[in-house]
Amino acid sequence: MWKLIVGFIAFAALALYILTKSGGNIDLSGEKHDVTAGHEPAASAAVEAASGPASAASQ
């Protein structure tokens, strides 16, 4: 059983090493939430963009 755990840790370390050296964008700091940006303008812009082609097609 301990061999499986050691093998998994070695494989994970190798994968992280290869991804960082190949230019992969790895961020191990956790989730990031942008609390400074407002959600309402983006939501209303998406609604306007979605309703624009639908109203043009109905004419």
N, CA, C and O atoms as CSV, one atom per row, in Angstrom:
chain,resi,resn,atom,element,x,y,z
A,1,MET,N,N,0.819,-1.192,0.000
A,1,MET,CA,C,0.000,0.000,0.000
A,1,MET,C,C,0.866,1.260,0.000
A,1,MET,O,O,0.562,2.232,-0.692
A,2,TRP,N,N,1.927,1.236,0.767
A,2,TRP,CA,C,2.769,2.419,0.827
A,2,TRP,C,C,3.455,2.677,-0.510
A,2,TRP,O,O,3.806,3.815,-0.822
A,3,LYS,N,N,3.646,1.614,-1.303
A,3,LYS,CA,C,4.262,1.787,-2.619
A,3,LYS,C,C,3.344,2.566,-3.552
A,3,LYS,O,O,3.817,3.355,-4.371
A,4,LEU,N,N,2.041,2.353,-3.435
A,4,LEU,CA,C,1.078,3.101,-4.251
A,4,LEU,C,C,1.102,4.591,-3.891
A,4,LEU,O,O,1.057,5.454,-4.768
A,5,ILE,N,N,1.173,4.870,-2.612
A,5,ILE,CA,C,1.191,6.269,-2.175
A,5,ILE,C,C,2.470,6.961,-2.636
A,5,ILE,O,O,2.422,8.092,-3.119
A,6,VAL,N,N,3.598,6.299,-2.493
A,6,VAL,CA,C,4.876,6.869,-2.940
A,6,VAL,C,C,4.874,7.044,-4.457
A,6,VAL,O,O,5.360,8.054,-4.965
A,7,GLY,N,N,4.334,6.075,-5.176
A,7,GLY,CA,C,4.252,6.182,-6.632
A,7,GLY,C,C,3.365,7.334,-7.069
A,7,GLY,O,O,3.694,8.039,-8.023
A,8,PHE,N,N,2.247,7.534,-6.387
A,8,PHE,CA,C,1.363,8.639,-6.735
A,8,PHE,C,C,2.038,9.976,-6.483
A,8,PHE,O,O,1.943,10.885,-7.308
A,9,ILE,N,N,2.717,10.103,-5.353
A,9,ILE,CA,C,3.409,11.359,-5.043
A,9,ILE,C,C,4.509,11.627,-6.061
A,9,ILE,O,O,4.687,12.766,-6.494
A,10,ALA,N,N,5.246,10.598,-6.447
A,10,ALA,CA,C,6.309,10.765,-7.447
A,10,ALA,C,C,5.720,11.157,-8.798
A,10,ALA,O,O,6.265,12.021,-9.485
A,11,PHE,N,N,4.618,10.531,-9.180
A,11,PHE,CA,C,3.985,10.867,-10.455
A,11,PHE,C,C,3.446,12.290,-10.445
A,11,PHE,O,O,3.595,13.013,-11.430
A,12,ALA,N,N,2.822,12.702,-9.345
A,12,ALA,CA,C,2.296,14.064,-9.251
A,12,ALA,C,C,3.423,15.089,-9.297
A,12,ALA,O,O,3.289,16.126,-9.946
A,13,ALA,N,N,4.531,14.810,-8.616
A,13,ALA,CA,C,5.672,15.726,-8.636
A,13,ALA,C,C,6.268,15.821,-10.040
A,13,ALA,O,O,6.621,16.909,-10.494
A,14,LEU,N,N,6.377,14.699,-10.716
A,14,LEU,CA,C,6.896,14.703,-12.084
A,14,LEU,C,C,5.976,15.474,-13.018
A,14,LEU,O,O,6.447,16.235,-13.862
A,15,ALA,N,N,4.665,15.283,-12.873
A,15,ALA,CA,C,3.710,15.998,-13.728
A,15,ALA,C,C,3.780,17.501,-13.496
A,15,ALA,O,O,3.770,18.272,-14.456
A,16,LEU,N,N,3.850,17.930,-12.240
A,16,LEU,CA,C,3.969,19.362,-11.955
A,16,LEU,C,C,5.269,19.934,-12.497
A,16,LEU,O,O,5.288,21.047,-13.023
A,17,TYR,N,N,6.357,19.179,-12.373
A,17,TYR,CA,C,7.645,19.645,-12.885
A,17,TYR,C,C,7.592,19.814,-14.407
A,17,TYR,O,O,8.056,20.824,-14.937
A,18,ILE,N,N,7.039,18.846,-15.092
A,18,ILE,CA,C,6.958,18.918,-16.560
A,18,ILE,C,C,6.056,20.069,-16.998
A,18,ILE,O,O,6.385,20.789,-17.941
A,19,LEU,N,N,4.922,20.248,-16.320
A,19,LEU,CA,C,4.017,21.328,-16.703
A,19,LEU,C,C,4.612,22.703,-16.451
A,19,LEU,O,O,4.403,23.617,-17.249
A,20,THR,N,N,5.347,22.870,-15.362
A,20,THR,CA,C,5.949,24.180,-15.113
A,20,THR,C,C,7.090,24.465,-16.083
A,20,THR,O,O,7.275,25.610,-16.495
A,21,LYS,N,N,7.852,23.451,-16.452
A,21,LYS,CA,C,8.962,23.665,-17.374
A,21,LYS,C,C,8.489,23.849,-18.820
A,21,LYS,O,O,9.191,24.465,-19.622
A,22,SER,N,N,7.310,23.324,-19.159
A,22,SER,CA,C,6.825,23.443,-20.532
A,22,SER,C,C,6.027,24.726,-20.750
A,22,SER,O,O,5.518,24.955,-21.847
A,23,GLY,N,N,5.915,25.551,-19.734
A,23,GLY,CA,C,5.219,26.821,-19.911
A,23,GLY,C,C,3.751,26.755,-19.553
A,23,GLY,O,O,3.001,27.669,-19.896
A,24,GLY,N,N,3.315,25.716,-18.880
A,24,GLY,CA,C,1.923,25.619,-18.448
A,24,GLY,C,C,1.626,26.669,-17.397
A,24,GLY,O,O,2.470,26.967,-16.552
A,25,ASN,N,N,0.440,27.224,-17.445
A,25,ASN,CA,C,0.049,28.252,-16.487
A,25,ASN,C,C,-0.534,27.569,-15.264
A,25,ASN,O,O,-1.736,27.308,-15.206
A,26,ILE,N,N,0.311,27.281,-14.288
A,26,ILE,CA,C,-0.111,26.569,-13.092
A,26,ILE,C,C,-0.174,27.559,-11.937
A,26,ILE,O,O,0.796,28.260,-11.650
A,27,ASP,N,N,-1.333,27.606,-11.277
A,27,ASP,CA,C,-1.523,28.475,-10.133
A,27,ASP,C,C,-2.059,27.632,-8.985
A,27,ASP,O,O,-3.207,27.189,-9.023
A,28,LEU,N,N,-1.246,27.410,-7.980
A,28,LEU,CA,C,-1.632,26.566,-6.863
A,28,LEU,C,C,-2.139,27.369,-5.673
A,28,LEU,O,O,-2.167,26.861,-4.552
A,29,SER,N,N,-2.541,28.614,-5.900
A,29,SER,CA,C,-2.963,29.454,-4.782
A,29,SER,C,C,-4.453,29.360,-4.502
A,29,SER,O,O,-4.936,30.053,-3.607
A,30,GLY,N,N,-5.191,28.552,-5.210
A,30,GLY,CA,C,-6.609,28.376,-4.940
A,30,GLY,C,C,-7.483,29.242,-5.845
A,30,GLY,O,O,-7.008,29.868,-6.792
A,31,GLU,N,N,-8.761,29.254,-5.524
A,31,GLU,CA,C,-9.713,30.010,-6.335
A,31,GLU,C,C,-9.539,31.496,-6.102
A,31,GLU,O,O,-9.202,31.939,-5.004
A,32,LYS,N,N,-9.775,32.251,-7.155
A,32,LYS,CA,C,-9.714,33.701,-7.057
A,32,LYS,C,C,-11.072,34.253,-7.468
A,32,LYS,O,O,-11.640,33.862,-8.488
A,33,HIS,N,N,-11.573,35.159,-6.660
A,33,HIS,CA,C,-12.847,35.798,-6.952
A,33,HIS,C,C,-12.629,37.298,-7.015
A,33,HIS,O,O,-12.091,37.897,-6.084
A,34,ASP,N,N,-13.049,37.899,-8.115
A,34,ASP,CA,C,-12.894,39.330,-8.293
A,34,ASP,C,C,-14.105,40.022,-7.687
A,34,ASP,O,O,-15.161,40.093,-8.316
A,35,VAL,N,N,-13.960,40.532,-6.471
A,35,VAL,CA,C,-15.080,41.170,-5.795
A,35,VAL,C,C,-15.197,42.637,-6.163
A,35,VAL,O,O,-16.196,43.272,-5.825
A,36,THR,N,N,-14.199,43.198,-6.852
A,36,THR,CA,C,-14.259,44.606,-7.213
A,36,THR,C,C,-15.095,44.829,-8.459
A,36,THR,O,O,-15.639,45.919,-8.641
A,37,ALA,N,N,-15.211,43.851,-9.305
A,37,ALA,CA,C,-15.973,44.006,-10.536
A,37,ALA,C,C,-17.455,43.777,-10.255
A,37,ALA,O,O,-17.818,42.885,-9.489
A,38,GLY,N,N,-18.297,44.577,-10.871
A,38,GLY,CA,C,-19.732,44.420,-10.700
A,38,GLY,C,C,-20.267,43.349,-11.634
A,38,GLY,O,O,-19.756,43.175,-12.740
A,39,HIS,N,N,-21.269,42.647,-11.206
A,39,HIS,CA,C,-21.838,41.581,-12.025
A,39,HIS,C,C,-22.985,42.083,-12.892
A,39,HIS,O,O,-23.288,41.471,-13.916
A,40,GLU,N,N,-23.619,43.165,-12.514
A,40,GLU,CA,C,-24.797,43.639,-13.233
A,40,GLU,C,C,-24.484,44.120,-14.652
A,40,GLU,O,O,-25.209,43.737,-15.570
A,41,PRO,N,N,-23.453,44.934,-14.889
A,41,PRO,CA,C,-23.208,45.380,-16.273
A,41,PRO,C,C,-22.903,44.230,-17.226
A,41,PRO,O,O,-23.334,44.246,-18.378
A,42,ALA,N,N,-22.175,43.250,-16.759
A,42,ALA,CA,C,-21.850,42.121,-17.631
A,42,ALA,C,C,-23.098,41.307,-17.931
A,42,ALA,O,O,-23.271,40.832,-19.053
A,43,ALA,N,N,-23.965,41.142,-16.948
A,43,ALA,CA,C,-25.189,40.363,-17.162
A,43,ALA,C,C,-26.128,41.100,-18.101
A,43,ALA,O,O,-26.740,40.474,-18.966
A,44,SER,N,N,-26.258,42.413,-17.955
A,44,SER,CA,C,-27.161,43.157,-18.832
A,44,SER,C,C,-26.608,43.227,-20.257
A,44,SER,O,O,-27.377,43.235,-21.219
A,45,ALA,N,N,-25.284,43.277,-20.397
A,45,ALA,CA,C,-24.690,43.281,-21.735
A,45,ALA,C,C,-24.920,41.946,-22.426
A,45,ALA,O,O,-25.146,41.900,-23.635
A,46,ALA,N,N,-24.864,40.854,-21.659
A,46,ALA,CA,C,-25.101,39.536,-22.245
A,46,ALA,C,C,-26.556,39.398,-22.678
A,46,ALA,O,O,-26.842,38.781,-23.704
A,47,VAL,N,N,-27.474,39.967,-21.902
A,47,VAL,CA,C,-28.896,39.903,-22.261
A,47,VAL,C,C,-29.151,40.726,-23.510
A,47,VAL,O,O,-29.897,40.296,-24.390
A,48,GLU,N,N,-28.543,41.906,-23.605
A,48,GLU,CA,C,-28.717,42.749,-24.786
A,48,GLU,C,C,-28.118,42.089,-26.026
A,48,GLU,O,O,-28.702,42.156,-27.107
A,49,ALA,N,N,-26.967,41.456,-25.876
A,49,ALA,CA,C,-26.333,40.794,-27.011
A,49,ALA,C,C,-27.170,39.613,-27.482
A,49,ALA,O,O,-27.275,39.358,-28.682
A,50,ALA,N,N,-27.760,38.899,-26.544
A,50,ALA,CA,C,-28.573,37.742,-26.904
A,50,ALA,C,C,-29.893,38.161,-27.516
A,50,ALA,O,O,-30.403,37.470,-28.398
A,51,SER,N,N,-30.464,39.276,-27.074
A,51,SER,CA,C,-31.758,39.701,-27.598
A,51,SER,C,C,-31.623,40.461,-28.922
A,51,SER,O,O,-32.599,40.587,-29.661
A,52,GLY,N,N,-30.427,40.965,-29.225
A,52,GLY,CA,C,-30.230,41.728,-30.464
A,52,GLY,C,C,-30.496,40.892,-31.722
A,52,GLY,O,O,-31.343,41.292,-32.521
A,53,PRO,N,N,-29.834,39.773,-31.941
A,53,PRO,CA,C,-30.077,38.969,-33.142
A,53,PRO,C,C,-31.476,38.349,-33.179
A,53,PRO,O,O,-32.021,38.125,-34.260
A,54,ALA,N,N,-32.051,38.075,-32.032
A,54,ALA,CA,C,-33.388,37.473,-32.017
A,54,ALA,C,C,-34.429,38.474,-32.496
A,54,ALA,O,O,-35.361,38.097,-33.207
A,55,SER,N,N,-34.290,39.761,-32.116
A,55,SER,CA,C,-35.241,40.752,-32.551
A,55,SER,C,C,-35.046,41.065,-34.033
A,55,SER,O,O,-36.013,41.371,-34.731
A,56,ALA,N,N,-33.822,40.993,-34.514
A,56,ALA,CA,C,-33.574,41.254,-35.937
A,56,ALA,C,C,-34.130,40.120,-36.793
A,56,ALA,O,O,-34.586,40.358,-37.911
A,57,ALA,N,N,-34.096,38.898,-36.285
A,57,ALA,CA,C,-34.615,37.768,-37.055
A,57,ALA,C,C,-36.117,37.785,-37.116
A,57,ALA,O,O,-36.690,37.272,-38.077
A,58,SER,N,N,-36.784,38.356,-36.128
A,58,SER,CA,C,-38.241,38.358,-36.127
A,58,SER,C,C,-38.799,39.411,-37.045
A,58,SER,O,O,-39.990,39.363,-37.351
A,59,GLN,N,N,-38.010,40.361,-37.503
A,59,GLN,CA,C,-38.528,41.433,-38.374
A,59,GLN,C,C,-38.579,41.028,-39.805
A,59,GLN,O,O,-38.989,41.817,-40.656
